[in-house]
Amino acid sequence: MRDVSFWSMGPLAMAALALSACSPSRHDDAAPANQAANAEVTDFANRMAGAQQEQPALAGKPFAVSEKTDLLDFVYEYPGEAAAVPALVAKLGKAMGEAKENALKMAREDQKSAKESGYPYRKHSLETRWAVTADTPRLLALKSETYIFTGGAHGMTGYDSLIWDRHAKREASLAAMMTSPKAFAAAIHDGFCKELDRQRAEKRGAPVVPGDDDFTKCVDPMKEVLVLTSKDGKLIDGVTVIVGPYSAGPYAEGSYEVALPVDGAIRNAVRTEYQDAFIAAR
């Protein structure tokens, strides 16, 4: 019989041998202890073998700034999930600083112009709020809604999106996940146009009659803001196309949010290395 050196054993065998020696096994009343010891063996062996264990994402403290002056009402917020990622804190902090600086510059110029022209200055506003749309083990997806008022007849609302790849520990983009923009556009086009017209009809109280104007034609979803969504927090199961005011209808209709469930066509338009982050076709 061949001798086997203790040090030649693999990590799993070493772990089992070392821990089994102190695990009671002869008495029935020791079953709970045996179960606990077995759990310890399994956990220790997995760690020795380098097995990756899924860890829940940690959330930081939500960030919020709200400042009101005679020049500008300024708001900037992002959730704790983003605050837990230093790279996102740096990115959003830089964006906030630049946005505030530009807004103050415009407000000062407008205030000066109003004074010189003898009419009252109408205080400006800039409010940006980020929210989580998907929080899965692989991807964290956020969308922002920004309201801007610069003294005109009404304010304007704009949108943006952001994706953090937890596995790669870097920012990602939906465009980089696509096999090609053309393939992704083909996958969402028909469903998007149908749902957009349904929402238009609901707001207008009448079916949409296709025409040559932008408010009856289907807009290009690839030119709008695309946001990843997840209902169960496990996999990406939807893509929402956010269409701002004036793009699909008059200002009074506001924005449109067209939610599309991930189907086989959408998943197939996603690059192989990202498909495991998306729900399988139903």
Contacts in CASP RR format, 6 or more apart in sequence:
PFRMAT RR
TARGET T0000
AUTHOR 0000-0000-0000
METHOD contacts of the structure
MODEL  1
MRDVSFWSMGPLAMAALALSACSPSRHDDAAPANQAANAEVTDFANRMAG
AQQEQPALAGKPFAVSEKTDLLDFVYEYPGEAAAVPALVAKLGKAMGEAK
ENALKMAREDQKSAKESGYPYRKHSLETRWAVTADTPRLLALKSETYIFT
GGAHGMTGYDSLIWDRHAKREASLAAMMTSPKAFAAAIHDGFCKELDRQR
AEKRGAPVVPGDDDFTKCVDPMKEVLVLTSKDGKLIDGVTVIVGPYSAGP
YAEGSYEVALPVDGAIRNAVRTEYQDAFIAAR
6 14 0 8 1.000
6 17 0 8 1.000
9 17 0 8 1.000
11 45 0 8 1.000
11 48 0 8 1.000
11 49 0 8 1.000
11 50 0 8 1.000
12 45 0 8 1.000
12 48 0 8 1.000
12 49 0 8 1.000
14 48 0 8 1.000
15 41 0 8 1.000
15 44 0 8 1.000
15 45 0 8 1.000
15 48 0 8 1.000
16 41 0 8 1.000
16 45 0 8 1.000
19 37 0 8 1.000
19 40 0 8 1.000
19 41 0 8 1.000
19 44 0 8 1.000
20 41 0 8 1.000
22 37 0 8 1.000
23 33 0 8 1.000
23 34 0 8 1.000
23 37 0 8 1.000
23 38 0 8 1.000
23 41 0 8 1.000
24 30 0 8 1.000
24 33 0 8 1.000
24 34 0 8 1.000
24 37 0 8 1.000
25 34 0 8 1.000
46 53 0 8 1.000
54 137 0 8 1.000
57 81 0 8 1.000
57 84 0 8 1.000
57 135 0 8 1.000
57 137 0 8 1.000
57 140 0 8 1.000
57 166 0 8 1.000
58 84 0 8 1.000
59 79 0 8 1.000
59 80 0 8 1.000
59 81 0 8 1.000
59 83 0 8 1.000
59 84 0 8 1.000
60 80 0 8 1.000
60 81 0 8 1.000
60 83 0 8 1.000
60 84 0 8 1.000
61 80 0 8 1.000
61 83 0 8 1.000
62 77 0 8 1.000
62 78 0 8 1.000
62 79 0 8 1.000
62 80 0 8 1.000
62 83 0 8 1.000
63 76 0 8 1.000
63 77 0 8 1.000
63 78 0 8 1.000
63 80 0 8 1.000
63 82 0 8 1.000
63 83 0 8 1.000
63 89 0 8 1.000
63 92 0 8 1.000
64 75 0 8 1.000
64 76 0 8 1.000
64 77 0 8 1.000
65 74 0 8 1.000
65 75 0 8 1.000
65 76 0 8 1.000
65 77 0 8 1.000
65 96 0 8 1.000
66 74 0 8 1.000
66 75 0 8 1.000
67 73 0 8 1.000
67 74 0 8 1.000
67 75 0 8 1.000
68 74 0 8 1.000
70 123 0 8 1.000
71 104 0 8 1.000
71 107 0 8 1.000
71 108 0 8 1.000
71 111 0 8 1.000
71 123 0 8 1.000
71 124 0 8 1.000
72 103 0 8 1.000
72 104 0 8 1.000
72 107 0 8 1.000
72 123 0 8 1.000
72 124 0 8 1.000
72 125 0 8 1.000
72 126 0 8 1.000
73 123 0 8 1.000
73 124 0 8 1.000
73 125 0 8 1.000
73 126 0 8 1.000
73 127 0 8 1.000
74 100 0 8 1.000
74 103 0 8 1.000
74 125 0 8 1.000
74 126 0 8 1.000
74 127 0 8 1.000
75 126 0 8 1.000
75 127 0 8 1.000
75 128 0 8 1.000
75 129 0 8 1.000
76 96 0 8 1.000
76 99 0 8 1.000
76 100 0 8 1.000
76 127 0 8 1.000
76 128 0 8 1.000
76 129 0 8 1.000
77 128 0 8 1.000
77 129 0 8 1.000
77 130 0 8 1.000
78 88 0 8 1.000
78 92 0 8 1.000
78 129 0 8 1.000
78 130 0 8 1.000
78 142 0 8 1.000
79 130 0 8 1.000
79 131 0 8 1.000
79 132 0 8 1.000
79 142 0 8 1.000
81 132 0 8 1.000
81 135 0 8 1.000
81 140 0 8 1.000
81 142 0 8 1.000
82 88 0 8 1.000
82 89 0 8 1.000
82 92 0 8 1.000
82 130 0 8 1.000
82 132 0 8 1.000
82 140 0 8 1.000
82 142 0 8 1.000
82 164 0 8 1.000
83 89 0 8 1.000
85 140 0 8 1.000
85 164 0 8 1.000
87 164 0 8 1.000
87 169 0 8 1.000
87 170 0 8 1.000
87 171 0 8 1.000
88 162 0 8 1.000
88 164 0 8 1.000
88 171 0 8 1.000
91 171 0 8 1.000
92 130 0 8 1.000
96 128 0 8 1.000
99 126 0 8 1.000
99 128 0 8 1.000
100 126 0 8 1.000
103 124 0 8 1.000
103 126 0 8 1.000
106 124 0 8 1.000
106 150 0 8 1.000
107 123 0 8 1.000
107 124 0 8 1.000
107 150 0 8 1.000
110 121 0 8 1.000
110 124 0 8 1.000
110 150 0 8 1.000
110 151 0 8 1.000
111 121 0 8 1.000
114 120 0 8 1.000
114 121 0 8 1.000
114 122 0 8 1.000
115 121 0 8 1.000
122 151 0 8 1.000
122 152 0 8 1.000
123 151 0 8 1.000
124 148 0 8 1.000
124 149 0 8 1.000
124 150 0 8 1.000
124 151 0 8 1.000
125 147 0 8 1.000
125 148 0 8 1.000
125 149 0 8 1.000
125 155 0 8 1.000
126 146 0 8 1.000
126 147 0 8 1.000
126 148 0 8 1.000
126 149 0 8 1.000
127 146 0 8 1.000
127 147 0 8 1.000
128 144 0 8 1.000
128 145 0 8 1.000
128 146 0 8 1.000
129 144 0 8 1.000
129 145 0 8 1.000
129 146 0 8 1.000
130 142 0 8 1.000
130 143 0 8 1.000
130 144 0 8 1.000
130 162 0 8 1.000
131 142 0 8 1.000
131 143 0 8 1.000
131 144 0 8 1.000
131 145 0 8 1.000
132 140 0 8 1.000
132 141 0 8 1.000
132 142 0 8 1.000
133 141 0 8 1.000
133 142 0 8 1.000
133 143 0 8 1.000
133 161 0 8 1.000
133 227 0 8 1.000
133 228 0 8 1.000
133 229 0 8 1.000
133 230 0 8 1.000
133 240 0 8 1.000
134 140 0 8 1.000
134 141 0 8 1.000
134 228 0 8 1.000
134 229 0 8 1.000
134 230 0 8 1.000
134 233 0 8 1.000
134 236 0 8 1.000
135 141 0 8 1.000
135 230 0 8 1.000
135 233 0 8 1.000
136 230 0 8 1.000
136 233 0 8 1.000
136 234 0 8 1.000
136 235 0 8 1.000
136 236 0 8 1.000
136 277 0 8 1.000
137 166 0 8 1.000
137 234 0 8 1.000
138 165 0 8 1.000
138 166 0 8 1.000
138 167 0 8 1.000
138 276 0 8 1.000
138 277 0 8 1.000
139 163 0 8 1.000
139 164 0 8 1.000
139 165 0 8 1.000
139 166 0 8 1.000
139 172 0 8 1.000
139 228 0 8 1.000
139 236 0 8 1.000
139 277 0 8 1.000
140 163 0 8 1.000
140 164 0 8 1.000
140 166 0 8 1.000
141 161 0 8 1.000
141 162 0 8 1.000
141 163 0 8 1.000
141 164 0 8 1.000
141 227 0 8 1.000
141 228 0 8 1.000
141 229 0 8 1.000
141 230 0 8 1.000
141 236 0 8 1.000
142 161 0 8 1.000
142 162 0 8 1.000
142 163 0 8 1.000
142 164 0 8 1.000
143 159 0 8 1.000
143 160 0 8 1.000
143 161 0 8 1.000
143 162 0 8 1.000
143 225 0 8 1.000
143 227 0 8 1.000
143 240 0 8 1.000
143 242 0 8 1.000
144 159 0 8 1.000
144 160 0 8 1.000
144 161 0 8 1.000
144 162 0 8 1.000
145 157 0 8 1.000
145 158 0 8 1.000
145 159 0 8 1.000
146 157 0 8 1.000
146 158 0 8 1.000
146 159 0 8 1.000
146 160 0 8 1.000
147 155 0 8 1.000
147 156 0 8 1.000
147 157 0 8 1.000
147 158 0 8 1.000
148 155 0 8 1.000
148 156 0 8 1.000
148 157 0 8 1.000
148 158 0 8 1.000
149 155 0 8 1.000
149 156 0 8 1.000
154 251 0 8 1.000
156 245 0 8 1.000
157 244 0 8 1.000
157 245 0 8 1.000
157 254 0 8 1.000
157 255 0 8 1.000
158 244 0 8 1.000
159 225 0 8 1.000
159 242 0 8 1.000
159 244 0 8 1.000
159 255 0 8 1.000
160 225 0 8 1.000
161 174 0 8 1.000
161 225 0 8 1.000
161 226 0 8 1.000
161 227 0 8 1.000
161 228 0 8 1.000
162 171 0 8 1.000
163 171 0 8 1.000
163 172 0 8 1.000
163 173 0 8 1.000
163 174 0 8 1.000
163 228 0 8 1.000
164 170 0 8 1.000
164 171 0 8 1.000
164 172 0 8 1.000
165 171 0 8 1.000
165 172 0 8 1.000
174 226 0 8 1.000
174 228 0 8 1.000
174 239 0 8 1.000
175 181 0 8 1.000
176 271 0 8 1.000
177 270 0 8 1.000
177 271 0 8 1.000
177 274 0 8 1.000
178 184 0 8 1.000
178 269 0 8 1.000
178 270 0 8 1.000
178 271 0 8 1.000
179 268 0 8 1.000
179 269 0 8 1.000
179 270 0 8 1.000
179 271 0 8 1.000
180 269 0 8 1.000
181 222 0 8 1.000
183 268 0 8 1.000
183 269 0 8 1.000
184 222 0 8 1.000
184 266 0 8 1.000
184 269 0 8 1.000
184 270 0 8 1.000
185 220 0 8 1.000
185 221 0 8 1.000
185 222 0 8 1.000
186 265 0 8 1.000
186 269 0 8 1.000
187 263 0 8 1.000
187 264 0 8 1.000
187 265 0 8 1.000
187 266 0 8 1.000
187 268 0 8 1.000
187 269 0 8 1.000
188 221 0 8 1.000
188 239 0 8 1.000
188 241 0 8 1.000
188 260 0 8 1.000
188 265 0 8 1.000
188 266 0 8 1.000
189 218 0 8 1.000
189 221 0 8 1.000
191 260 0 8 1.000
192 218 0 8 1.000
192 221 0 8 1.000
192 241 0 8 1.000
192 258 0 8 1.000
192 260 0 8 1.000
193 218 0 8 1.000
195 258 0 8 1.000
195 259 0 8 1.000
195 260 0 8 1.000
196 218 0 8 1.000
196 219 0 8 1.000
196 243 0 8 1.000
196 248 0 8 1.000
196 256 0 8 1.000
196 258 0 8 1.000
197 207 0 8 1.000
197 208 0 8 1.000
197 218 0 8 1.000
199 256 0 8 1.000
199 258 0 8 1.000
200 208 0 8 1.000
200 215 0 8 1.000
200 248 0 8 1.000
200 249 0 8 1.000
200 253 0 8 1.000
200 256 0 8 1.000
201 207 0 8 1.000
201 208 0 8 1.000
203 253 0 8 1.000
204 253 0 8 1.000
208 216 0 8 1.000
209 216 0 8 1.000
210 216 0 8 1.000
210 217 0 8 1.000
211 217 0 8 1.000
214 247 0 8 1.000
214 248 0 8 1.000
214 249 0 8 1.000
215 248 0 8 1.000
215 249 0 8 1.000
215 250 0 8 1.000
219 243 0 8 1.000
219 247 0 8 1.000
219 248 0 8 1.000
221 241 0 8 1.000
221 258 0 8 1.000
224 241 0 8 1.000
224 242 0 8 1.000
224 243 0 8 1.000
224 244 0 8 1.000
224 247 0 8 1.000
225 241 0 8 1.000
225 242 0 8 1.000
226 239 0 8 1.000
226 240 0 8 1.000
226 241 0 8 1.000
226 242 0 8 1.000
227 239 0 8 1.000
227 240 0 8 1.000
227 241 0 8 1.000
227 242 0 8 1.000
228 236 0 8 1.000
228 238 0 8 1.000
228 239 0 8 1.000
229 236 0 8 1.000
229 237 0 8 1.000
229 238 0 8 1.000
229 239 0 8 1.000
229 240 0 8 1.000
229 259 0 8 1.000
230 236 0 8 1.000
230 237 0 8 1.000
230 238 0 8 1.000
231 237 0 8 1.000
235 277 0 8 1.000
235 278 0 8 1.000
235 279 0 8 1.000
236 262 0 8 1.000
236 277 0 8 1.000
236 278 0 8 1.000
236 279 0 8 1.000
237 261 0 8 1.000
237 262 0 8 1.000
237 278 0 8 1.000
237 279 0 8 1.000
238 259 0 8 1.000
238 260 0 8 1.000
238 261 0 8 1.000
238 262 0 8 1.000
238 266 0 8 1.000
238 279 0 8 1.000
239 259 0 8 1.000
239 260 0 8 1.000
239 262 0 8 1.000
239 266 0 8 1.000
240 257 0 8 1.000
240 258 0 8 1.000
240 259 0 8 1.000
240 260 0 8 1.000
241 256 0 8 1.000
241 257 0 8 1.000
241 258 0 8 1.000
241 260 0 8 1.000
242 255 0 8 1.000
242 256 0 8 1.000
242 257 0 8 1.000
242 258 0 8 1.000
243 255 0 8 1.000
243 256 0 8 1.000
243 257 0 8 1.000
243 258 0 8 1.000
244 254 0 8 1.000
244 255 0 8 1.000
244 256 0 8 1.000
245 251 0 8 1.000
245 253 0 8 1.000
245 254 0 8 1.000
245 255 0 8 1.000
247 256 0 8 1.000
248 256 0 8 1.000
260 266 0 8 1.000
262 278 0 8 1.000
262 279 0 8 1.000
262 281 0 8 1.000
263 281 0 8 1.000
263 282 0 8 1.000
264 281 0 8 1.000
266 278 0 8 1.000
267 275 0 8 1.000
267 278 0 8 1.000
267 279 0 8 1.000
267 280 0 8 1.000
267 281 0 8 1.000
270 278 0 8 1.000
END
